[in-house]
C-alpha cells in the first residue's frame, strides 16, 4: 500500500461518513485531543517516507493503523514511565501533548533524519524516547523491553518500602507496548510469566502491558484467536481486549485499565486490536504476500476514520472541518520537513561513541572498613565486599537464583539476607532474562542492582538483556538515561569432579565485544574485594554497566604450592583499584606472563617450578576494555611475553592481548597458550583441552 492510496482513502471516506448515533461516554475535548495525536502520527509516517525519497531520511517503520495507542499516551500521566513498541507513534504524540513546549513533530523527524536535533538519541537511531516525557528509548530487538518493564514496576513498590527516593512517583504505572508477533518471543513469554508469578505471590506490580495486535509479524499472519488465547491465559494478570477502530471503546477501556492498575497494583494486559498500513517498513513489498483485496479491505479499520466518524456524529466537527484539520496537521509536519533539509548530524567517531567510552571521572576511594583478623578465600572476600557495599549504599541490592537463604551455590552470598532483609537480598525465578530484566528495571528506578548469574554458560540464555538493553541505554538516550549495575557471574573452568561445559564455561567473547560494558575478573582474595568495589563505584557514580566474572575453581582455594601452605588465602587490600589497573607478581626480567583469573595462580605455581627463568606475572584484572596502556608499558621491559589464556584460542582474550602488543610495536617474542577450540568436557577429559600448569612450565623453559 502506497502512502498516497491511504491518504486519498481517508479523504474519500470522510466525505461520505455514514450517519450514526454519537457515544457520549467520552468528552468532546478528550476525543479531539485523541484525534489530533492520531493525525500527527499519521502525517509523520508520510513525512518519514518523503524524507527518505529526498535522501534525508533513514527510517520508515510506520505507526499507521496503530494510532489508537494514543489513548495510552493521553490517559496515563507524564510521570508514568513508558517502554514503547516501535509502532507507538500515536502514544508519543499524545504523551507530548501533555507537556507544554514539547516539539514532537521535530523530535520524530529529527530521529528519522539521524539528526543531532533528536532529543533522545542525538542522531544515533530513530527511537520513541524522551526523558522529559518519561519515555525510555527502545530499539528493534524483539520484546527486549518487557523484562525491564517488569523490573521497573517491581522496583516502585520496593523502593517505597525501603524509604528510598525513586526517579518516578510511587503511584506511577509502567506502560510497556509490544506487537502480536512479539508475544511469541521467549523474552516476552518469560516477562509475562514473571509478572504472573509475582502477581500470584501478591507482590505489587503496577504494569500495563499493551499488545498492539495488527495480525502480522512482518509477512507472517497471526493465527486467528491465538494471541487472545495466549495473552488471556496468564494467571494473576488482568486481560482486556478492545477494537482500536472504535475510539470511544478504546478510550473508555484504556481509562478503566490504567485506573485499575494504579489502584490495585496488579498487572494487566490491554489487547489493542489494530491494523497495519504501509507494510512492515519502507522496504517491505506487502503485495508479495498479501492480495490487493486483502490490503484494501483493511481500509475500513482505519482508526482515524473511526475517530472522525464519532466527531462528526456528535457534531463536534463537520466532515469539511475534519478534512481541514487533517490538512492543517499535514502543513505543520511539512514545514518541519522543509526545515530538516540539511539537519546537523554526528560528525565523528568520538561524537558517536561519547556516551559509551567516557573515562572515569571519579577516583575510587580506598576501603574504609577494618581488615579481617584472618586471611580470606576469594569467596569470603567477595562476601565481605558485598556486605560492606550493602552497608554503605542503601539503594544497593543483591538477587539471583539461590542467593538468599542458601547463600548461592558456592556460599558467596551466605548470611546477606539475614543481615539486610528480603527486600534487598532475594531469590528470583530460575530465568536469566528475568534476573537481568529485574536489574534493568531497578537501575532506571534509581537502585543499584547487583544480580547474580549462577554460571557463565547460563548467561547466553539472556545475553541480549546486556547487549540490547543494558549497555545500549546510554548510547541510544545520549546519556539521558542510565542503568547502573554490576552483574556477578560465576564461571571459568578448572572445577574438579563437577560440571562439564555448563559449569566450566570458558567463553567470554560474548561479553568482551559489547560496547561500553566493563568486564572485570578477580584472581585472588587480596584484590577481589577492591575490584568489586571499583565496579560498584563506577556503576554508582557514572551509571556504568559492569560484569564481575568470578573464577569458581578459586572460590575456596587456600593453598598456592603445597597442601596446607595457606599461601593463596589472603587479607583483602584496602587500597582502591582504579579502572584499568593491572597487578604484577614477581621481579623476574626474562619473561612477562600476561594472564587473568585461574591463569594467575597456575602461572605463579609454574614460575616456581621453572625457577631458572626469571618471571613476572601480570594479572590483567580487566578484560573489557583491556588495560592496554599498562600492558604495553609493562611488556616493553621484557624480551619475551607469554600470554596464558584459559579461554579458547579462537575468539579468546589472547587475540586482543597479542594485537595490542603488535599494534604498539612491541619488539620482543610473543607466545600464547590457550584452551582448545572445544567445549569443556566432564571429568579428566577436560585436561586435554584446557591450558595446564605443565604447558606453562614448558613454555617458560622453552
N, C-alpha and C positions, 0 to 999 in steps of 0.2 A: 504494500500500500504506500503510495506516494503522499507526501505532506499535502500537496495540492488537492488530492482527492478527499482527504479527511477534512481539510479546510472548507472546501466547497460544500461538502455534505452538511456540515454544521449550519452554514448559512441557509441552504435549501430547507433543512429540517425546521429551523426556527421560523421561517416564513410561513410554514404550513403546520404549526403546532396544533395538536388536537385540543378541543375544549375538554376540560376536566375540572372536578371539584378540588379546591385547594385543601391542603392538610395543615391545620392550624397548630400542630404540636411544636413547631419551631418558629421563632420570631423572624420577622422580615429582616431585621438588622443582621442576625446571625446568618441567615440564608444568603444575603447579599455579600457579606464578607467571605463566606464559603465560596460563592461563585467567583468573586474577584481572585481568590487564591488559585482556583481551578484555571481561570483564564490565563493568569500569569504563567502558570506551569506549562500550559499547552503552547503558548506562544514562545516560551523559552525553548521548547523542543524544536519548534520550527526554526527558531533563530540559530540554534546549535548546528542545524544542517546547513543553514545559509552561511554561517561562519566557515564550515568545512568546505563548502563549494568555493568560497573565496580564498581558500588556502590558509585561513587564520584560525581554524578550529580543529580540535583533535579528538573530540569525544561526543558521541551521538547515541548513547543508550537512552531511549526516551522514557518519560513518565506518562506519556499519552495513554489514556484509558485507565490510569491508576489515580486520577485526580481526586477520587473520593477519599484518599488518605489525608486530604486537607482537614477533614473532620478531627483527626487526632491532633493536628497542629493547632487548631482553634480551641479545642476543649480540654487540652492539658495546659499546664502552666509553663511559663517560660523558664521556671526553675525545676521542671521535670526533665531529667536527663534522657536524651533520646539517642538510640543507635539505629541507624536507618538503612533500609534496603535501597539499592541504587535506583529504584524507580519511585522513590518517595518525594518527588519534586513538589507535589501539592502540599505535603506536610511542611516542607521547608518554607514555601511561600506563605502559608498560613501562620506558622510559628513566627516568622519575621514580621508579620503584620502586627504582632503583639508588642514589638519593640520599637518605640518611636525613633526615627532617624536611621533605621536599618535600610540597607540597599540590596535587597535580594536579587533583583534583576542583574545588577552589575556583578554581584557575588558569583552567581551561577555562570554567567557568560565569561567572566574572567577565568573561572575554572576550566570551562570548555576551551578557552584560548591558551591555557597553560601560562597565564599571566601572573606576575607578582602582585597584581591587584586583588587576587583571590584572598579573602581574609582568613582562610583556614590553612591551606597548604602552600600559599605563596608561590603557586606555579608548579608545584611538584606533581599534582594529579588533580583530576576533577572528582571531587567528593562533596557530598552534602555534609557540611560541618561548619560550626560557628560557635566559638566559646561563649560569646555573648548570649547566644540562643540556647545554650546547654545541649548542643548537638555535637556528639563526638564523631570525628571523621571515620567513615568506613569505606573500604575499597571493595574489590570484586571477589575476594575469597569467599567461597560459598558458606554461608551461615556462621562464619567465624566470630561474629559479634555476639551470638547468643550465649555462649558460656560466660563472657564478660558481663552481659546484662544480668544473668543470674547472680554472679558475684557482687555486682553493684547493688542490686536490690537487697541481697543478704546483708551487705555492709551497713545500709542505712539504719536498720533497727539495732544492729550490733554496736555501732558507734554510739548510738543514743544511750544504750545500757551502760556502756563504758564511760560515758560522760566526755566523749571526745568531740572536738569540733569537726564537722563534716563539710565538704565542699557544697553539698546541696542540703536543703531543709529536710528534717527527719520525716516530714509527712509527704515527701516527694513520691511520685510514681515514676518508675522506669518504663520507658517505651522502647520496644525493640521490634522492628518490622523485618520481614523476610518473604521470599517468594514461595509459591506452592511446590516447585521442584526442589527448592532448598529444604523443605520439610522432610525430604527423604534422606538428606545427607546425615552421616553418622554424627557430625558435630551438632546439628540441630536436634537429632534424636537424643543424644547424650545430655544436652542442655535442658530439653523438655523433661527428660527423665529425672534429672537432678532437681528441677523445680517441683515435680510431683513428689519426689522423695522428701524434700524439705516441707512441702505442704502437708504431707502425711504425718510428719513429726510435729506439726503445729508451729513451725518456725516461720515468723513473718517474712513475706516475700512480696512486696508491692510492685508487681511487674505485669505489664500488659504486653503480651506477645501479639503481634499483628501479622497475620498471614495474608499478604496481598496476592490473591489467587486469580491469575489470568488464564488458567487452564493449560499453560505451556511452560516447558523448560527448554528454551531455545526452539528446537524443532519437534520436540517430543511432547505429545499431549499427556496431561494427567488423566488417568482413567476416571471415568465418571463416578463420583461418590467416594473415591479413595481418600482424598485429602480430608474431607469431612469426617469420615470414619476413623481415620488415623488421629487427627487432632482432637477429636472429641473423646478419645479413649484414655487419655492420661488421667489417672486417679488423682483427685485433690485439686486439679486445675479446672477453673471455670471455662466454659465454652459458649460463645455466642457467634452466630453467623448473620450476615446482613448483605443485601444486594447493593453494591456501590452505585448502581444506576438510580437508586431511589434516594434522593438527598435527605428527605425528612427521616426516613427509617435509618439512614446511615448516621445522621447527626444525633438522633434520639438514642439509638443503641450505643453509639460511642460514648455519649454523655453518661449513660447508665453504667457502662463497663468501667469507665475511669472513676466515677464516684464510688462504685462498689469496691474497687481495688484500693482506692485511697482510704476508705473506711475500714475494710476488713483485713487489709494487708495479705490477701490471698491472691495468688497469680491467676490470670485469666487469659485465654486465647480469644482474640477477636478475629474471626474468619471473614475477611472482607473480599467478597466476590467482585472481581474487576474484569477488565478486558484489556488486551494488549494491542495498541495501534503502532504503526510504523515499523513493525517487525521487531526482532530481538535487539538489533543495533544497526547502525548506519550501513554496515557491510552485509547485513543479512538480507538474502533474497527470499522473502517469505513465500513467493509463488512456487518455489522449488518443492515445498512440502504441504502447501495448502491451496485449494482451488480458489478461483476468483469469487465464486458464490459464498464459500466459507468465510472469506475475508470480508466481503461487503455485508454479510449478514450480521457481523459484529457492530456495524454502524449503529444499529438500533439500541445497543447497550452503552452508548457514549454517555458518561456521567455528566458531561457539560450540557447535553441536550436534556437529560433528566432534571438538572437544576434549572435550566431555562424554562422548561415546561411548568415547573412549580411556581417560578417567579411570575410568569405570565398568567397562570391560573388564579393566583391570589391578587392580581392587579398591581403588583409592585412595579413591574415594567411592562411596556408593550413589546411586541416582537421587534419592532424597529429600534426601540431603546436597548434591547438586549444586543442587537447587532451593532449598534453604536458603541456600546460598552466594549464589545469584543474587538472592534476596530481601534478603539482608544488604547486598549492594552497592547494591541499589535504595534501601534505607533510608539508607545513608550518603550517597548522592548527594542524596536527597530532603531530608535535613537541611540540606545546604548551599544547596539551592534556597530553603528557608524563610528561611535567614539572608540571602539576597540579595533580599528583598522590596523593600528601599529601599537599594540599594547606592550608595556615593559615586560621583559621575561628574565629568567635567571641567566646570568652571563658567564658563569664559570663553574668549574667543578667544586671549588671552595664554597660558592653560594649554595649549590645544590646540597652539599653534604654538611653544611653548617649545623643543623640540628643533631647530627649523628655523632660527630667526632670531636666535639669541643674538649679541649684539655681540661683536666681537673683544676678547678679554681679554688678549692678549699683544701688546705693541708689537713691530713688525717691526724687526729690527736692521739697521743700516747695512751696506753691503758692505765686508768687511774685506780683500778681495783687491786687489792692486796694479792701478792703472789701466794699460790697454794703451798702448803708445807712440804708436800711430796711431789716427785715427778709424776707427770700425767701421760696417759696414752693419747693417741690422736683423737679417739672417740671422746675421751674425757675432756680434752682441750676444747673440742667443738661444743660439747655440752656446757662447759663452763662459760664459753664466749656467748652462747645463746642465752644463758641465764642472765648474764650481765647486760646484754642488748635489751632483753625484755624489761629488766630493771630500769635501764636508762631511758628507754623510748616507750612511753605508754601506748603509742599507736602501733607498735610492732606486734606481730602475731606469728605463730608457728602452726602449720597444719599440714596434713597429708594423710596417707594411709598408714594406720597403726602407730601414729606418733604420740598419741595421748597416753592412755593407761599403760599400754605395752611399752611405750618409750622408743618405738621404732624397732625394726628387725634386729638391729645391732646395738640397741640400748643408747643410741646417741642422744635422744630427747627424753631419756628417763628422768622422771621427777619434775619435769617442767610444768605439766598440767596441775600437779598438786600445788606448786608454788604460785602459779599465775592464773589459774582458773580456766574453766571450759570455754569462756568467750575468747580467750587469747591463744590457747593451745588446744587444738581439737582435731578429731579424725574426720576425714572426708569419705565420700564414695570411692569405691575402687574404680576410678576412672580418671586417667591423667588429664583429659581435656577439662574435666570439672575442677581438678586441683588447680590447674593453671588459669582457667577462667575465673575461678574464685579469687585468685591472686590479682588478676587484671581488674576485676571489679572493685576489690578492696583498695587497690592502689589509686584508682582515679577518684575514689571517695575520700581519700586523704589518709589511709592507713599505710603501714609499711609491712607488706606481707613477706614472710619467709617460708614459702611452700617447700615440701619435700617430695621429690620423685623417688620412689623406692629403689629402682635400679635404672641404670643408664639405658638399657635396652627398652625399657618401658616408655622412655621419653618419646620414642619415634611414633607412638600412637597419637601424640598430641603436639608434635613439634611445631605445627603451624600456629599454635597459640603464642609461641615465642616469636616466630619469624613474621607471620602475617599480622599479628595484633600487638604484641608487647614492644618489640624493637622498632616497629614501624610507626608507632603513635606519634612520637616527637617529630618524625620526618614528615608525615602527612598532615600534621597540625602546626608545622613551623614552630614547635615548642610551646604552643598554646595549651596543650595537654601533655601530661607525662604519666607514666605508670611505674614508680619506683618499686623495685622488688629484687629479692635475692633468692634464686631457686637453688636449693640444695639437692644434689643428686649423688646417690651412692653408686659407684661404678668402678671401671677399670678391672683388669684381670688379676691373676695370681692367687685367687682364693683356692685353698687346698681342700679337697674332699667335698666340694659342693659346687653346684651351679651349672656348668656348661655355658653356652652362649648367652642365655638370658640373664645370668648373674655374673658374667665375666666379660661384658661387652667392652671392647677396646676401641670403639669408633667415636671420635669427637668431631669429625669433619662437618657434620650437620650443625654443630654449634659454632665452629670457627668461621663459617662464611656468612653469618648473619650480621649485616651492617649495624654497627653501634652496640652490639652485645659484648659484654665483658665476661671472659671466662677465666676463672682462677682455679688452680689445683694445688692444694696443700700437700706437703710430703712428710711433715714431721710435727710432733706435738709442740715444739717451741714456736713455730711460726704460724700454725694453723689458726689459732685464735686471732692473731693480729691480721692475718689475711682476710678472715671472715669479717672482722670489724671494718677493714678498709672497704670491702664490698658494701656493707651496710651504710657506711658513711657516704659513699658515692651515690647510693640509692636515695638516702635521706636528704642530702644537700643538693644533688644535681638531677635527681629523678632518673638515675641510670638503671638499666636492666642488667643484672649480673647473674651469672651461673657459677656456683661453687661446687666443683666436682671433687668428691671425697673418695680416695682410694680405699675400697673395702678391705683389701688384704692388709692394710696398715692400721686399721682401726684399733686393734687390741695388741699390736706388736710392742714388746718392751725391750727386746734384745737386738743388738746390732750384729755381733760376730758369733759369740758363744752363747749357748743356752744359759740363761740366768745372769748374763752380764749387765742387764738393765740399762744399756747404753742408749737405747732408742727412746725410752720413756724420758721425758724432759719437762722442766718447768717452763711455762709459757713466757715468751719475751714480752716486755712491757713497751718497748719502743715500737711505734707505729710503722707499718709497711706502706709506703706511698705507692700509688698506682704505677705499674710498670717496673717496679723494682725487682731485682734478682737477688739470689743468695749464693754465696760461694763457700765451699768447704775444702780445706787443704791449702797447701802452699807450694805444691809442685809446679814446675815450669816446663815440663816436657809435653804434656797433653792436657787440653781442656776438654772435659767430658760435659757436654750440654745435654741436660735431661730434665725430667719432671716426675712427679708422682712416685710410683713404685721404683722408677729408674734411679732415683736419688739413693735410696737405701742399697739397691743392688750395686750401684756404681761405687759407693763408698766401701762396700764389702770387697768388691773386685779390686779396687785400688790397693787395699791392704794385702791381697794375695799377689798382686803384681807390683810389689814394692820397688822393684828395680826401675820402674818407670815412674818418674815424679809427676803426680797427677793432681789436678784441681777439678773439683766437681762444681758445675754451675747449675743451680735449680732455677728454671725459667719462672716458675710460680704463676705467670700469666701466659695463657695460650692464645687469647684473643683480646686486644691485639697483642702480638708478640712484643716483648721489651727489646726491640731491635737495637736501639742506641746502646743500651748497656751490654747487650750480647756482643755487638761488634767491637765496642771499646775493650771488653774483656778479652775477646778472642785474639785481638791484634798482638797481645803479649805472649802468644803461644805459637810454636811452629806447627802444631797438629791440633785438630779439633775432631773429637769423636762424638757423634750425636747418638744417644741411646734413647730410642723412641718405642714405647710399649704399644703404640697404635700401629696401624697397618702401613705397609710400605707404600701402597698406592693411596694417595689422599690423606696421609698421616701428617703428624706435626713436623717430622724431619724435612719434608719437602720445603716448608716455609723457612725453617732454620737455615738450610743449605742455601736457599735462594737469597736470603738476607745477607749471608756472608759473601756470596758471589757478587751480588749487586754492589756491596760495599768495597769490593776489590780485595778481599782477604787473600793474602799471598801464600798461606800455608796449605798443608794437606788436609783434606776433609774426608772423613769416612763415617758412614752411618750404619747403625744396627737397628733393625725394625722387626716388628712382628710380620709374619707372612700374611699375604692377602687371603685370609681364611677366617671363617667364623671360629670361635674358640670352642673346642670340643670338651666333653666331660672327662674328668679324671686325668690320669697320667698323660693321655694323648695331647693335652694342652701344651706340654713341654716341647712338642715338635713344631709348634707354630709361633710360640712366644719367644721374645728375647730372654736369654738365660744369663745367669751370672758367669757361667763358663764362657759364653760368647764375648762378654765384656772383657774378661781376663785375657782371652786370646787376642782380642783387638788391641788391648793396651800393650801387650808384649810383642805384637807383630810389627 
